[in-house]
């Protein structure tokens, strides 16, 4: 895998703008970090290993786009990406989830990504092989004197079935085929926290050494083609090469997003109890962020060049409450701003996946035309800002709650509204929400 040269920081920000409103500082920071990866790949090998990624610390309230920026960036770069919550590692104190599982999960994502790409490369060949196998089931070879006759390649019956198969005339015909199955239910029961990876590796081990069994199943030709095509594609790819590429991609292009990092920050260095666990989590995270080697089922993975993006609201603590060693590993700090009413209006209408567009498309599946007037959108944005100020500020997530409340009745009755045009204006918005907004206690529960 090589990052595309034409993917400049400006173009990355432009792509991120299609899905995320505002937060230009954060977008620029992640775009530079990704571009530096391309620059590093073009350095001489001796210097390439010396250049470490500049990890990023995002500071800002919930629902302002921290996770979405990192996730979209990874999709843009086609890089392995995982999101973890720092608090997961404190749930059971010192025997909480093993931090090295972060790298194992990242490598698993990388493996699946590489395997999918390799299988796509051989998809056409696998499909041709699958067609031939299906034809063998549809037109069995005849036996003469108990010996299988050599099949004549230009068998008229086979060619007739081939044409029908390609024309999809046989899609619903039921055929009985042999499918390879591996027994993976060798172990079970409750697994102690932190040992999930060992369980997974044991399952894979038993699966690998267990004999591949064939099971006879009845499927439609359409389903059978998919199953056999998958089997054939797996036979055509080199799994050792996939593993090697997966490790390489995780090491050089992997992105780990650590959310709620503020929750493991020390608020008072003299405190004890749960704070000890929080500091323990920071010290556990430190080696993988600094650079270490983690053992995975696909081979050892070095974490030196993985990009780490940490994020937190930092309401009750501040970045300086993190242990100094960890602070030093996140040299780039970006502050994301709370969302305003104007931002909410843009979020509702501008992005490719804008909420208003989603609801219009969903109702269209029921043959219902849905329209939101500009004053309705303004009103929804105004209410979102008001409720965020009066209760807990959950950012753009508030829009989901408000829209669901407005749309609840229409969504429920949609099958009976076929062919109708529903217009939602500011009056409808106020009617649906006015009582809840006026009663602050009620709005805390409902919105």
Number of C-alpha atoms within 10 A of each C-alpha: 13 13 17 10 9 8 17 15 19 13 12 22 23 13 16 23 18 13 18 25 19 18 19 15 15 24 26 17 20 25 22 16 19 25 18 17 21 17 14 18 15 12 12 9 10 8 10 14 13 11 16 16 20 21 23 22 27 24 23 19 21 20 17 23 24 27 19 14 20 25 19 17 22 20 11 15 17 16 21 28 23 21 18 17 15 25 19 15 24 22 15 13 17 15 13 17 22 18 20 19 17 20 24 21 19 23 29 21 19 28 24 15 17 22 21 14 13 19 20 14 14 17 18 13 15 23 18 13 18 22 20 15 18 21 18 13 14 19 15 11 13 11 10 8 6 7 8 10 11 9 11 9 8 8 10 10 11 18 14 10 17 19 12 13 17 11 10 12 12 17 16 12 11 16 17 15 20 14 15 13 12 15 14 15 9 10 10 9 5 6 11 11 13 17 12 15 18 12 15 12 13 15 17 14 13 16 17 13 10 13 12 13 11 12 11 10 13 12 16 16 24 16 15 24 22 13 16 22 24 16 16 21 22 18 13 15 16 12 14 10 12 21 21 14 18 27 24 18 23 28 24 22 24 26 25 25 24 21 21 19 25 24 21 25 24 24 16 10 12 8 10 10 8 14 20 17 21 26 18 17 25 21 14 16 19 18 16 20 19 16 14 14 16 16 13 18 16 17 15 15 21 19 21 20 23 27 26 22 22 26 26 24 22 18 11 10 17 15 21 12 16 21 17 10 12 18 15 12 17 19 13 17 17 20 16 21 16 17 23 15 17 12 17 24 19 18 23 23 15 19 17 13 14 16 17 19 17 13 17 15 15 16 19 15 12 16 16 21 18 20 16 16 13 14 14 19 21 19 19 26 24 17 22 27 23 14 19 19 11 12 14 11 20 19 19 23 15 21 22 13 13 21 18 14 16 18 14 13 11 17 15 10 10 19 14 11 17 15 13 13 12 14 12 18 18 17 12 13 21 17 11 17 17 13 12 17 19 10 10 15 11 12 16 15 9 12 21
